[in-house]
Amino acid sequence: MKLWYTIFIATFIIIYGTLSVALLGGWVVERFRKGLSAFFLAFLIGLAGSASPLHADALRSMINLRGDQVLVPSEVPPKESFALQRLMSVDERLIVFLYHDPKFRRPVDYAETYNLTGELLQVAWYEPDGGLRIARDVNLGNPGATRAARILKIIDLREHGFSPDARPDIPTGDGRPVLQMK
Protein backbone atom coordinates (compact mmCIF):
# COMPACT_ATOMS: atom_id res chain seq x y z
CA MET A 1 0.00 0.00 0.00
CA LYS A 2 2.80 2.36 0.67
CA LEU A 3 3.94 2.09 -2.94
CA TRP A 4 0.44 2.89 -4.16
CA TYR A 5 0.30 6.05 -2.01
CA THR A 6 3.75 7.09 -3.15
CA ILE A 7 2.82 6.73 -6.83
CA PHE A 8 -0.44 8.62 -6.28
CA ILE A 9 1.29 11.52 -4.49
CA ALA A 10 4.08 11.65 -7.08
CA THR A 11 1.53 11.73 -9.93
CA PHE A 12 -0.43 14.45 -8.14
CA ILE A 13 2.73 16.56 -7.64
CA ILE A 14 3.89 16.07 -11.24
CA ILE A 15 0.54 16.87 -12.88
CA TYR A 16 -0.54 19.77 -10.69
CA GLY A 17 3.01 21.07 -10.28
CA THR A 18 3.53 21.18 -14.04
CA LEU A 19 0.18 22.91 -14.52
CA SER A 20 1.00 25.46 -11.81
CA VAL A 21 4.42 26.18 -13.28
CA ALA A 22 2.90 26.58 -16.76
CA LEU A 23 0.27 29.03 -15.50
CA LEU A 24 2.76 30.97 -13.41
CA GLY A 25 5.26 30.94 -16.29
CA GLY A 26 2.62 32.33 -18.67
CA TRP A 27 1.87 35.14 -16.24
CA VAL A 28 5.58 35.91 -15.81
CA VAL A 29 6.19 35.91 -19.57
CA GLU A 30 3.25 38.29 -20.12
CA ARG A 31 4.52 40.64 -17.42
CA PHE A 32 8.03 40.37 -18.79
CA ARG A 33 6.92 41.30 -22.32
CA LYS A 34 5.21 44.41 -21.01
CA GLY A 35 8.19 45.37 -18.87
CA LEU A 36 10.85 44.34 -21.38
CA SER A 37 11.17 47.76 -22.98
CA ALA A 38 11.39 49.44 -19.56
CA PHE A 39 13.98 46.88 -18.47
CA PHE A 40 16.15 47.49 -21.55
CA LEU A 41 15.85 51.26 -21.11
CA ALA A 42 16.93 51.03 -17.48
CA PHE A 43 19.76 48.69 -18.46
CA LEU A 44 21.04 51.07 -21.15
CA ILE A 45 20.88 54.08 -18.80
CA GLY A 46 22.79 52.12 -16.17
CA LEU A 47 25.37 51.02 -18.71
CA ALA A 48 25.83 54.56 -19.99
CA GLY A 49 26.27 55.86 -16.44
CA SER A 50 28.80 53.21 -15.51
CA ALA A 51 30.78 53.67 -18.73
CA SER A 52 31.22 57.42 -18.25
CA PRO A 53 34.95 58.25 -18.34
CA LEU A 54 34.47 60.89 -15.65
CA HIS A 55 33.32 58.31 -13.13
CA ALA A 56 35.42 55.39 -14.36
CA ASP A 57 37.67 55.42 -11.30
CA ALA A 58 36.57 54.63 -7.79
CA LEU A 59 35.68 57.87 -6.05
CA ARG A 60 35.22 58.85 -2.45
CA SER A 61 33.97 62.01 -0.88
CA MET A 62 35.81 64.81 0.95
CA ILE A 63 34.48 68.01 2.48
CA ASN A 64 35.79 71.39 1.28
CA LEU A 65 36.05 74.53 3.43
CA ARG A 66 32.49 75.52 2.52
CA GLY A 67 31.17 72.21 3.85
CA ASP A 68 30.29 70.85 0.40
CA GLN A 69 31.13 67.34 -0.75
CA VAL A 70 33.91 66.96 -3.31
CA LEU A 71 34.47 63.68 -5.17
CA VAL A 72 38.12 62.64 -5.20
CA PRO A 73 39.81 59.48 -6.55
CA SER A 74 40.28 56.75 -3.99
CA GLU A 75 44.07 56.97 -4.47
CA VAL A 76 44.13 60.32 -2.67
CA PRO A 77 45.21 59.59 0.91
CA PRO A 78 42.99 60.90 3.72
CA LYS A 79 44.38 64.07 5.27
CA GLU A 80 43.66 62.65 8.72
CA SER A 81 46.77 60.48 8.37
CA PHE A 82 48.95 63.63 8.22
CA ALA A 83 49.75 66.36 10.74
CA LEU A 84 48.93 69.96 9.76
CA GLN A 85 52.23 71.74 9.24
CA ARG A 86 51.09 75.25 8.29
CA LEU A 87 48.58 77.37 6.41
CA MET A 88 49.65 79.69 3.60
CA SER A 89 48.06 82.35 1.44
CA VAL A 90 49.31 82.59 -2.15
CA ASP A 91 48.91 85.97 -3.88
CA GLU A 92 45.87 86.61 -1.68
CA ARG A 93 43.90 84.39 -4.09
CA LEU A 94 44.60 80.87 -2.83
CA ILE A 95 44.72 79.16 0.55
CA VAL A 96 47.12 76.22 0.90
CA PHE A 97 47.10 73.75 3.77
CA LEU A 98 50.43 71.92 4.11
CA TYR A 99 50.59 68.60 5.93
CA HIS A 100 53.50 66.46 7.10
CA ASP A 101 53.85 62.72 7.64
CA PRO A 102 56.04 62.23 10.73
CA LYS A 103 57.38 58.93 9.38
CA PHE A 104 59.29 60.69 6.58
CA ARG A 105 61.81 63.50 6.45
CA ARG A 106 60.18 65.72 3.82
CA PRO A 107 58.84 68.99 5.24
CA VAL A 108 55.58 68.62 3.28
CA ASP A 109 53.97 65.35 2.22
CA TYR A 110 50.41 66.44 1.42
CA ALA A 111 48.90 69.77 0.33
CA GLU A 112 45.36 71.02 -0.32
CA THR A 113 44.75 74.17 -2.36
CA TYR A 114 41.53 76.17 -1.99
CA ASN A 115 40.32 79.39 -3.56
CA LEU A 116 39.05 82.23 -1.35
CA THR A 117 35.45 80.98 -1.57
CA GLY A 118 36.51 77.67 0.01
CA GLU A 119 36.33 75.44 -3.07
CA LEU A 120 38.90 72.61 -3.14
CA LEU A 121 40.92 73.04 -6.33
CA GLN A 122 43.83 70.64 -6.01
CA VAL A 123 45.37 67.99 -3.78
CA ALA A 124 49.05 67.05 -4.11
CA TRP A 125 50.87 64.33 -2.20
CA TYR A 126 54.01 62.26 -2.26
CA GLU A 127 53.64 58.51 -2.54
CA PRO A 128 55.70 56.54 0.02
CA ASP A 129 57.13 54.45 -2.82
CA GLY A 130 58.20 57.59 -4.69
CA GLY A 131 56.74 60.26 -6.90
CA LEU A 132 54.50 63.28 -6.68
CA ARG A 133 50.80 62.79 -7.45
CA ILE A 134 48.25 65.53 -8.11
CA ALA A 135 44.46 65.42 -8.22
CA ARG A 136 42.92 68.56 -9.74
CA ASP A 137 39.38 69.88 -10.17
CA VAL A 138 38.12 68.96 -13.64
CA ASN A 139 37.08 72.59 -14.29
CA LEU A 140 40.49 74.01 -13.35
CA GLY A 141 42.05 75.40 -16.51
CA ASN A 142 38.75 75.31 -18.41
CA PRO A 143 38.19 78.88 -19.67
CA GLY A 144 34.43 78.36 -19.97
CA ALA A 145 33.97 77.16 -16.39
CA THR A 146 32.38 79.60 -13.97
CA ARG A 147 32.90 77.58 -10.77
CA ALA A 148 34.58 74.45 -9.46
CA ALA A 149 33.08 71.13 -10.55
CA ARG A 150 33.73 69.55 -7.13
CA ILE A 151 35.12 66.48 -8.90
CA LEU A 152 38.86 65.90 -8.81
CA LYS A 153 40.80 63.67 -11.17
CA ILE A 154 44.42 62.60 -11.07
CA ILE A 155 46.54 64.31 -13.69
CA ASP A 156 49.51 62.74 -15.40
CA LEU A 157 52.48 65.01 -14.73
CA ARG A 158 54.38 63.68 -17.74
CA GLU A 159 51.73 65.20 -20.05
CA HIS A 160 52.53 68.60 -18.56
CA GLY A 161 56.29 68.26 -19.08
CA PHE A 162 57.12 67.50 -15.44
CA SER A 163 58.73 64.22 -14.49
CA PRO A 164 59.10 63.92 -10.72
CA ASP A 165 61.93 62.01 -9.13
CA ALA A 166 60.34 58.67 -8.27
CA ARG A 167 62.88 57.46 -5.75
CA PRO A 168 61.14 55.62 -2.91
CA ASP A 169 61.29 56.78 0.67
CA ILE A 170 62.67 53.94 2.76
CA PRO A 171 61.88 54.49 6.42
CA THR A 172 64.53 53.63 8.96
CA GLY A 173 63.84 51.84 12.21
CA ASP A 174 62.86 55.10 13.92
CA GLY A 175 60.48 56.10 11.10
CA ARG A 176 62.84 58.49 9.26
CA PRO A 177 63.75 57.79 5.63
CA VAL A 178 67.20 56.75 4.55
CA LEU A 179 68.96 59.47 2.57
CA GLN A 180 69.61 58.40 -0.99
CA MET A 181 72.28 59.91 -3.18
CA LYS A 182 72.33 59.89 -6.99
N, C-alpha and C positions, 0 to 999 in steps of 0.2 A: 504494500500500500504506500509505503514511503516513496517508492519510485514513481507511482502514479501521481502523487501530489507534487513531486518535484517537476515532472514533465508538464503538469497543468500550470503550475506557477511560472515556469520558464516560458511556456507558450504565451501566457497572459502578458508577461513582461515584454517579450519580443514583439507581439502584435501591437499592444497598446503603447509601448515605448516608441516603436517605429512611427506609429500614427501621430503621437505627440510631438516627436522630433520633426516630422514632416510639416505639421501645422505651425509649430513654432518657427521652423526654418523659413516657411513661406511668409510669415509675418515679418521676420527679420530681413529677408530679402526685399520685401516691399518697402520697409522703412529705410533700408540701406539705399535703394534706388532713389528715393526722394531726397535723402540726405547726402547722396554721393557728390553732387555738385558743390554743396556747402563744405563737405569734407575736403575735396580737392582744392577749393579756394583757400581754406584755412591752412592746408598743407603747403601750398605755394607761398602764401604770405609768411608762414613760419620759415620756410626755406630761404626766401629772400632776406628776411631779417637776420638769419643766422649766417648767411653768406656775405653780409656787408663787410667790406674791408676795414671800415672804421671800428667795428666791434669784433674783429677776428681774434684778437688777443683776449686773454682773461683779464678782466678789469676788476678793480676794487674801488671803494669810495674813500675819499679824504674830505676833510672840512677845511674850507678856506677861512680867511680872517673875517669875512662877512657872515660866516655861519652856513654858507651854501655847500652842497655836496659837489665834489669834483671827482670825475672818474679818472683813475690813474692805472697804468699797467701793473699787473701783480708783481713784476720784477722790482718795482720801486720799493726800497726797504721802508718800514714804518719809522717815522721820526722819533718814536718813543724809545727806540733802541740806541739813541744818541743823546749826548748831553749838550744843551744849548751853550754855545761858546760866546756869541755876541750877536747884536742886532746892528745893521748898518742901513744908512740911507744913501742911495746912489743918485746924484744929480737932482735931488729933491723930487724924483719921479718914481723911484723904485724903493721898496723895502726888502732887504735881504736878511734872512735868518741863517746864521752859520752854526752848524752842529759839529761835534767832535766825538769820535769813538775812542774811549780811553784805552782800548786794546792796541791801538796803532799810534805811530809817532807823528802822523800828519797833523797840522794844526786844524784843518777843516776836512771832514769826511763827507758831509752832507749839507746841501744848501737849498733853501726855498726862496724863490723870488716872487714878490707880490707887487702889484701896482698900488697907487695911493687909495684906490677904492676898495682894496682888500681882495682882489681877484688873484688867484694863484696862476702865475704865468709859466713857471719853469721849476723843475726839481733837478738838481745835479748831485751825483754821489760817486764815490770811488768804490769799485768792487774789491772785496778782500783778495781775490785772485788776480787783481791787476786791471787797470783801465778805468777811464772816466766814462760815465753813462749820463745821458741827459734825457729827460722827458719834458716835452714842451707842449703848451696849449696849441691845439690844431689851428686856431685862428691867428696865432702870433706870426707876423710876417705877411698876413693876407691883407692887402690894401683895401679890400672891400668890406672887411669885418668891422663892425661897430663896437663889439664887446667880446669878452672872452667866451669861448665855447664851453668851458668847464669840462673839457675832455682832453687829457694829455696823452701824447704818444711818444714813444722812444724814437729819437732821431739818430741816424747813422752819422757819426762825426766824420767818417771818411768821405762822405758825399759833400761835406762843407770844407774839405781841404785840411782837416785837422786830424792828425793821427796821434792819439795819446800813447804815452809810454805804458805798455801793458805788462810791466814787471810785477809779479805778485808780491804782496806783503806777507812775510813769513814771521808770525809772532814768535817771540822768544818765550822762555819759561815764565817770565814775569809779565807777559802780555804785550811787550814792546816788540816792534818788528826788527828784524836783522837788517842792518844797512847793506845795500848792495851797490857795488861799484861796477861801472861799465868798463 
